[in-house]
Amino acid sequence: MPGALLLAFEKGYNAIPNIYPQDVSTWSEMKQILRQLKRPEVKEQFQSIIVDTIDIAAAACEKYIIDQNNVDTLNQIPYGQGWVQVKRELESTFRAVTQLGYAVLFISHDKDKTFKRQDGTEYNQVVPTLSNSYNEIIKNMVDIYGYAHLVVKDGTPARVLTLRSFDGTIDCGSRFRYMQPEIKFSYNSLVDALNNAIDEEAKRAGKEFITDERNTSTSSEELDFDALYKECSKLVRSIPPEKKEYYRPRIEEIIGRNLGKGKKISQITRNQVEQLSLIVYDLRELFEEEVKD
């Protein structure tokens, strides 16, 4: 994919040439990256965002929500809101990435899973290792849902991308009705197949479609709760007395967005260090904007 930024939730990129990887170990880091993706100079450098793997990214998002609510498991969040919050967080974050104009690719590993038909017979299907609940979220977000694998044709091994499975043995699909069922596993092949599917749709619908064509890894930083808390306090104390009324609602909004409405910094716990890091990040930006103005 052109202009690709690899968000490496797991380190599997050492043998892959011509990529720009960014290590990501927590969801707060993902949210900080989202802030960076809005910058014009970043949008100029990157056009594609690759999430590897979405399994680990989803687990990081779940941990973030657990810590944000200061509980041990999602089930401890009242009224079943834990899962609602995770779903909303995942969807809003990646929707924001696409709305910025980036193409997004989610990667998961594969596994065989046995299903039972209504008549009691069983069949196997290749599915992502991502749990079914998270997989349904991602499937609803994407336009193309494919399975990259190795096949042997006429004695020659080849990597292919399966986009439609007529016998139900592979969990895959596409929003484009006339997409080829299987193509060579390459970016150019996917672009060609997509363009052909769009052209075929236009031909059958009698309409015209207009489409636009359009390396160094960074290690994650371990978050220091005490240092962040100290910086947060220092930033707030640095506000001149005459500007406290101006900043108070803005600071309350930042804290509420990351900790929950009505919460205070004094209530934060050590397991909410990710939320604290985002609060500090937002406070820095708030005061930087003030300096620029």
Secondary structure, 3 states (H helix, E strand, C coil): CCCEEEEECCCCCCCCCCCEEEECCCHHHHHHHHHHHCCHHHHHHCCEEEEECHHHHHHHHHHHHHHHCCCCCHHHCHHHHHHHHHHHHHHHHHHHHHHCCCEEEEECCEEEEEEECCCCCEEEEEEECCCHHHHHHHHHHCCEECEEEEEEECCEEEEEEECCCCCCCECCEECCCCCCCEEECCHHHHHHHHHHHHHHHHHHHCCCCCCCCCCCCECCCCCCHHHHHHHHHHHHHCCCHHHHHHHHHHHHHHHHHHHCCCCCHHHCCHHHHHHHHHHHHHHHHHHHHHHHC
